Each structure stands twice: as C-alpha cells, then as structure tokens.
C-alpha cells in the first residue's frame, strides 16, 4: 500500500477506534506500559515527546512523573484521539500536557528539543517505523533516552487471528508487518539503524483479561487495528467475523471471560 494511503487509513481507523479504545485496552496494556515508563527513567522537570499517544494512557502518568516543572508533548495522527486526550488531561487537572495531531515520521519540532521520547504500541502501524525512530532520535538532546513498546511475536499473541479473519472479508491490507518488530532482536536492530546506542530490549509475557465475549470483541475489533475495516462490515458479515474470532480464542475462555496470552517487547536507546 502507498505510504500516504496507509497513513490515511491509519488516521481514519483510529478516529473510528477512539471512542472505545480506553475502555477496551486500559487494563490489558497497563503492565507493559508500566515497564515502558520504568525503562524510560523519567524524572521531574524533563521535557518529553510521545508519538502515537492515542488518548493518553501513557501520557497522563508521564505528566505526573515529570511534574509541573516538566512538560509532555503528545502527538497522534488521529484527530479524535488528540481531542479525547486533551479532554482527559483537562479533566484530571494536568496542565503540563499538550496534544497535537502530527505524523510521527515527520515531526515539526526542532532538533534536540526533548529529554525523553516515547512510543507505546504505535510503531507497528507506521508505514516506515525506522523513519519514526529517526525522528525520535533527531528531537532528543544528546544523552536523551527513547523508549518504545511493541507487540511481540505473532505466535505468542493469542488474539492475532483477527487479521486474516478481517482480510478474508475486506481487502484492507491492515498492518501487514504488524508483528515484524516483535521478532527477537528486531526492535534493537531498528533502533541501531536510527542511530541510538546503549540499546536494551526486554520481552515480557502477560495475559489479556476480558470479562465477557462482548468486551473482547469491542477491544480487538472496534477499538483496535481493524476498526476501520470493521466499519465496512454489514450486519451479516460482522456476525460472522465475531463468531470466527471468538472461535479462534475459545481455548482461552475462563468462566464468562477470556485470559488471552500476549507478548510485548520494550526497547530503550540513548541519543
């Protein structure tokens, strides 16, 4: 898919996912996001840029970590995500955050503007993740640290069948390399190519907990990578997709809900 078209698909896809993203993923992504923040080594007074920030699941705790004397600039391609993130920051009384709609592969900030650069579960969706990492490197001051989180290997993520299930109905070409950075050493190699040093990569396994079939469908389909494609389903197609996906995760059913295995990779590097 042409890079410009892929960016457009991602923008409108995440606009569609924005209303249900928080409720669908907040609990499931909490553990890897906490690891990301620990590895980022945040401190009071730092200036932080976050790309693919979404509605602020990582942004808000970062703002608290850097305190009122610090600042977080959160960027996302989706205008709906930016609007929701801005509202969340305002509602929680955090004035040291600004949300902006920007392309992570072409940030508008000056060189060496930030102490930390973060990206939580965004690189998989970008046409050129290497360019996004190079931009993170460019805007970091010497000695600044970047921290990124991506999903791990496909075989270790029990929800992964949603991609072929969706593509069988809609030729969406959604994220063909989604799990590429999850391969062993892939994130580290990409960061090295972007010019980072002192790179550390950590792989963690967790269970994604969903209380009901409806909850897992909402998170994975309506609040995830295939949200835009799902908007094109008629009622009959959506029912078939729901049934096929639930069958793909049936072995993870626990009582009324699901405990689905997942793997995450967290990587850090120094500018």
C-alpha positions as a printed Julia matrix, in Angstrom:
271×3 Matrix{Float64}:
   0.0     0.0    0.0
   1.22    3.51  -0.81
   2.6     5.18   2.32
   0.32    8.2    2.03
  -2.72    5.96   1.67
  -1.6     3.86   4.63
  -1.32    6.99   6.76
  -4.83    8.0    5.72
  -6.14    4.52   6.56
  -4.46    4.67   9.97
  -5.78    8.16  10.69
  -9.4     7.32   9.97
  -9.1     3.87  11.51
  -8.0     5.31  14.84
 -10.61    8.04  14.58
 -13.12    5.17  14.46
 -11.47    3.29  17.34
 -11.06    6.31  19.64
 -14.43    6.15  21.48
 -13.86    2.59  22.76
 -10.06    2.39  22.89
  -9.62    3.37  26.54
 -12.22    1.02  27.98
 -11.09   -1.82  25.74
  -7.35   -1.69  26.4
  -6.6     0.26  29.6
  -6.36   -2.8   31.85
  -4.73   -5.13  29.33
  -1.89   -2.74  28.44
  -1.21   -1.45  31.95
   1.65   -3.85  32.76
   3.77   -3.28  29.62
   3.11    0.44  29.82
   4.4     0.48  33.4
   7.54   -1.37  32.25
   7.98    1.18  29.46
   7.84    4.05  31.94
  10.3     2.35  34.3
  12.78    1.79  31.46
  12.35    5.39  30.27
  13.86    6.63  33.58
  11.63    9.67  33.86
  12.49   12.48  36.27
  10.98   15.76  37.42
  11.48   18.67  35.06
  12.05   16.67  31.89
  10.56   17.59  28.54
   9.02   14.53  26.89
   7.64   13.89  23.43
   5.3    10.97  22.86
   4.32    9.74  19.41
   1.18    7.68  18.69
  -0.03    8.84  22.09
  -3.66    7.97  21.49
  -5.96    9.15  24.25
  -3.17    9.49  26.8
  -2.95    6.12  28.57
   0.81    6.65  28.83
   0.81   10.45  28.54
  -1.02   11.16  31.78
   1.28    9.11  34.06
   4.29   10.62  32.26
   2.97   14.1   33.05
   2.7    13.19  36.71
   6.23   11.75  36.7
   7.86   14.89  35.24
   5.78   17.17  37.46
   4.61   20.74  36.89
   8.12   21.89  36.03
   8.25   19.34  33.19
   6.12   19.03  30.09
   4.75   16.3   27.81
   4.04   16.93  24.14
   1.77   14.12  22.98
   1.29   13.57  19.24
  -1.03   11.31  17.28
  -2.19   11.0   13.7
  -5.84   10.75  14.77
  -7.68   13.98  15.48
 -10.26   12.1   17.54
  -7.54   10.61  19.74
  -5.99   14.06  20.2
  -9.35   15.57  21.19
 -10.07   12.81  23.71
  -6.56   13.02  25.17
  -6.86   16.78  25.56
 -10.17   16.36  27.36
  -8.77   13.67  29.68
  -5.8    15.85  30.65
  -8.1    18.78  31.34
 -10.5    16.65  33.39
  -7.61   15.4   35.53
  -6.19   18.88  36.06
  -2.91   18.24  34.23
  -1.74   21.48  32.66
   1.74   20.24  31.69
   0.46   18.31  28.63
  -0.21   19.44  25.09
  -1.76   17.15  22.47
  -1.05   17.73  18.78
  -2.03   15.93  15.59
   1.25   15.05  13.91
   2.79   12.35  11.75
   5.45   10.54  13.8
   7.59   10.1   10.69
   7.84   13.88  10.13
   7.68   15.73  13.44
   7.69   19.51  13.31
   9.84   20.02  16.41
  13.35   21.45  16.38
  16.4    19.24  16.77
  17.4    18.38  20.34
  14.18   19.69  21.92
  13.39   16.87  24.39
  14.92   14.8   27.17
  12.8    11.7   26.52
  10.92   10.29  23.52
   8.28    7.59  23.97
   6.11    5.48  21.7
   3.77    2.87  23.2
   2.28    0.42  20.69
   2.42    2.77  17.74
   5.4     1.74  15.59
   3.58   -1.35  14.23
   1.09    0.89  12.42
   3.53    3.24  10.72
   4.5     2.86   7.06
   8.16    3.44   7.99
   8.89    2.74  11.67
  12.57    3.4   11.02
  11.76    6.96   9.97
   9.69    7.43  13.13
  12.6     6.23  15.27
  14.98    8.53  13.41
  12.66   11.43  14.19
  12.66   10.46  17.88
  16.45   10.41  17.73
  16.58   13.8   15.99
  14.45   15.64  18.55
  16.3    14.2   21.56
  19.09   16.07  23.25
  22.46   14.26  23.43
  22.16   11.68  26.19
  18.36   11.68  25.97
  16.56    8.36  26.04
  13.93    6.85  23.77
  11.62    4.07  24.96
   9.27    2.11  22.71
   6.82   -0.73  23.21
   5.56   -3.1   20.51
   3.68   -6.39  20.45
   5.89   -9.48  20.49
   5.89  -12.49  18.18
   2.64  -13.38  16.45
   2.72  -16.97  17.74
   2.72  -15.62  21.31
  -0.26  -13.28  20.85
  -3.45  -15.32  21.11
  -5.69  -12.67  19.52
  -3.72  -12.44  16.26
  -6.22  -14.31  14.08
  -8.29  -11.14  13.81
  -6.07  -10.02  10.91
  -6.69  -12.91   8.48
 -10.32  -13.1    9.61
 -10.79   -9.44   8.68
  -8.77   -9.56   5.47
 -10.84  -12.51   4.24
 -13.84  -10.15   4.14
 -12.25   -6.78   3.39
  -9.01   -6.34   1.48
  -7.78   -3.77   3.95
  -4.04   -4.54   3.91
  -4.13   -3.62   7.6
  -0.69   -3.72   9.17
   0.93   -6.47   7.04
   4.11   -6.2    9.16
   2.32   -5.75  12.48
   4.43   -8.33  14.34
   7.67   -7.59  12.48
   9.27   -5.59  15.3
   8.3    -8.31  17.77
  10.83  -10.78  16.38
  13.88  -11.37  18.56
  16.35   -8.52  18.1
  14.21   -6.66  15.54
  13.43   -3.62  17.68
  17.04   -3.36  18.77
  18.28   -3.54  15.18
  15.81   -0.85  14.08
  16.94    1.44  16.89
  20.58    0.88  15.96
  19.83    1.88  12.36
  18.15    5.03  13.68
  21.38    6.0   15.46
  20.68    5.01  19.07
  23.3     3.48  21.37
  23.21    1.61  24.69
  20.13   -0.25  23.49
  18.28   -2.55  25.86
  15.45   -4.85  24.83
  13.13   -6.62  27.27
  10.48   -9.2   26.38
   7.55   -9.8   28.71
   4.57  -12.15  28.63
   1.2   -11.25  30.09
  -2.42  -12.34  29.91
  -5.01  -10.02  28.43
  -8.11  -10.18  30.62
 -11.56   -9.53  29.2
 -14.7   -10.05  31.33
 -17.02  -11.16  28.51
 -17.24  -12.02  24.81
 -18.58   -8.54  24.17
 -15.6    -6.96  25.87
 -13.01   -8.85  23.82
 -14.86   -8.12  20.58
 -15.1    -4.42  21.39
 -11.4    -4.15  22.24
  -9.93   -6.2   19.41
 -12.34   -5.24  16.61
 -13.91   -1.87  17.45
 -11.02   -0.43  19.46
  -8.05   -1.89  17.63
  -6.18   -2.13  14.37
  -9.11   -3.39  12.28
 -11.63   -0.76  13.44
 -11.8     1.0   10.09
 -12.22   -2.25   8.16
 -14.96   -3.29  10.59
 -16.91   -0.15   9.7
 -17.36   -1.68   6.23
 -18.99   -4.87   7.5
 -22.71   -5.3    7.01
 -24.62   -6.94   9.87
 -24.25  -10.44   8.45
 -20.51  -10.07   7.88
 -19.95   -8.6   11.33
 -21.79  -11.52  12.94
 -19.62  -13.98  11.0
 -16.42  -12.14  11.98
 -17.46  -12.06  15.64
 -18.21  -15.79  15.62
 -14.99  -16.75  13.84
 -12.83  -14.61  16.1
 -14.45  -15.95  19.27
 -13.84  -19.46  17.97
 -10.15  -18.56  17.47
  -9.82  -17.61  21.15
 -12.18  -20.28  22.55
  -9.33  -22.14  24.25
  -8.69  -19.05  26.39
 -12.24  -18.88  27.75
 -12.29  -18.73  31.56
 -15.78  -18.62  33.02
 -17.65  -15.76  31.41
 -14.49  -14.06  30.15
 -11.14  -14.64  28.48
  -7.49  -14.8   29.51
  -5.62  -14.4   26.23
  -1.82  -14.76  26.13
   0.21  -11.87  24.76
   3.85  -10.92  24.42
   5.37   -7.45  24.46
   8.78   -6.03  23.64
  10.08   -2.89  25.36
  13.24   -1.3   23.99
  15.26    1.74  25.06
  18.17    3.56  23.48
  20.29    6.66  24.08
  20.73    9.54  21.65
